[in-house]
Amino acid sequence: MKIVDLRKKDFLKDENLKRVKNRGFEFEEEYLNSVWNIIKDIKQNGKEAVFKYAKKFDKANLNEETVLVKEEEIKEALEKVDEKVLEALKFAAERIKRFHEEEKEKSFFIEEDTGNILGQKVTPLERVALYVPGGKAIYPSSVLMNAIPAKVAGVKELIVITPVKEDGKVNEVVLAACHIAGVDKIYKVGGVHGVAAVALGVEPFPKVDKIVGPGNIYVALAKKLLYGIVDIDMIAGPSEILVIAKDEKYIDYIAADLLSQAEHDELAAAFFVTPNENLAYKVKEKVYEFANKLERKDIILKSLENWGYIFITKNIKDACIVANEIAPEHLEVLLDNPFEILGYLKNAGAIFLGPYTCEALGDYVLGPNHVLPTGGSARFYSPLGVYDFIKRSSIIFVTKEGFKKVKEPAITLANAESLTAHALSVKVRK
């Protein structure tokens, strides 16, 4: 990890901070062309190209008969999964459902004194694809976080796309999570080729209205390039965490929480911001002490080398400014009274307050969604929620009396825009 001193007047101009702020753009330049070439190949060559890439990237020999997970495979998976894991999935599912029930939107109507009726009709999306990562780790928690708010919203058909193991099977815990969450179909493809298949509707894959869920940089770019052909939730890139702290009594907590994101992949990011210089160096030492004892040591060390930063600020208020500039996916406030600075924090996917609110709890069992904006997009994106699985239609009904009230202003504005046919369509009505 690199320690950067920001205790200077123009600290926002620091080159390291600029690099962190622009990390999403840096990824795009490196991978964009290769992603686009795969999409073009699938558009031109259909399922043959999809299965070709499945073999190349996932080492899986798939065809139309084997690409869809069968009911027997799900039953077999449920028998294999440890009962304690199943109970934990059900526990998490119930909490996630309870939280997302609060996000539901309702249609509404307003009746004016003239009898005009204005309103909004809320309709669930018909078919949604949930991307479930399956590369360096398996993510049954992502199934719950994607599928449950979609079900709460009322989505008619939920499908999962996910990479398989070399034996051509989906991880049994992922299948168990799909079963618990009520997923309708599961396809054994991931990566750019999986995203393109359901976005374009390449047979035998159904065309979906929206693709949601986190993935690696290739998946994120595929979603971005296909946006417009299909809707997406957000451009979710490599995972990231930013911790704000000042007390040395939390050294172990800080170090462990930074590592909880660094272990995702080599492009994951771990940022620590503190006004305590002594703590900065102690945390760095503790991070490497812990890292060298963990199973995913090689991934962690590469991640820390690429995107591990400790920023030293003059005070906690400046630490908040740095956090807002970076706009992290996960923001931990490891202070005894974190609510004191909550008002200063504007940009984050999720804000974890206090020493016992570790990000890992949010990944699994707290209830709020763990599909969050990354790469600085928390400045304008929100966590995945029920609102991502609905669409809104305006409802308008005008009476004859109501028409008289709005007629002349409409004609005036139409003429001001030189759209005389617009004006005519109002004038012809008596």
Stockholm file with secondary structure:
# STOCKHOLM 1.0

chainA/1-430         MKIVDLRKKDFLKDENLKRVKNRGFEFEEEYLNSVWNIIKDIKQNGKEAVFKYAKKFDKANLNEETVLVKEEEIKEALEKVDEKVLEALKFAAERIKRFHEEEKEKSFFIEEDTGNILGQKVTPLERVALYVPGGKAIYPSSVLMNAIPAKVAGVKELIVITPVKEDGKVNEVVLAACHIAGVDKIYKVGGVHGVAAVALGVEPFPKVDKIVGPGNIYVALAKKLLYGIVDIDMIAGPSEILVIAKDEKYIDYIAADLLSQAEHDELAAAFFVTPNENLAYKVKEKVYEFANKLERKDIILKSLENWGYIFITKNIKDACIVANEIAPEHLEVLLDNPFEILGYLKNAGAIFLGPYTCEALGDYVLGPNHVLPTGGSARFYSPLGVYDFIKRSSIIFVTKEGFKKVKEPAITLANAESLTAHALSVKVRK
#=GR chainA/1-430 SS CEEEECCSTTGGGCHHHHHHHTHHHHHHHHHHHHHHHHHHHHHHHHHHHHHHHHHHHHCCCCCTTTSBCCHHHHHHHHHHSCHHHHHHHHHHHHHHHHHHHTTCCCCEEEECTTSCEEEEEEEECSEEEEECCCSSSCCHHHHHHHHHHHHHHTCSEEEEECCCCTTSCCCHHHHHHHHHHTCCEEESCCHHHHHHHHHHTCTTSCCCSEEECCCCHHHHHHHHHHBTTBEESCCCCSCEEEEEECCGGGHHHHHHHHHHHHTSCTTCEEEEEESCHHHHHHHHHHHHHHHTTSTTHHHHHHHHHHHEEEEECSSHHHHHHHHHHHCCSEEEEESSSGGGTGGGCCCCSEEEESTTCCHHHHHHTSSSCCCCCCTTGGGTCCCCCGGGGEEEEEEEECCHHHHHHHHHHHHHHHHHTTCHHHHHHHHTCC
#=GC SS_cons         CEEEECCSTTGGGCHHHHHHHTHHHHHHHHHHHHHHHHHHHHHHHHHHHHHHHHHHHHCCCCCTTTSBCCHHHHHHHHHHSCHHHHHHHHHHHHHHHHHHHTTCCCCEEEECTTSCEEEEEEEECSEEEEECCCSSSCCHHHHHHHHHHHHHHTCSEEEEECCCCTTSCCCHHHHHHHHHHTCCEEESCCHHHHHHHHHHTCTTSCCCSEEECCCCHHHHHHHHHHBTTBEESCCCCSCEEEEEECCGGGHHHHHHHHHHHHTSCTTCEEEEEESCHHHHHHHHHHHHHHHTTSTTHHHHHHHHHHHEEEEECSSHHHHHHHHHHHCCSEEEEESSSGGGTGGGCCCCSEEEESTTCCHHHHHHTSSSCCCCCCTTGGGTCCCCCGGGGEEEEEEEECCHHHHHHHHHHHHHHHHHTTCHHHHHHHHTCC
//
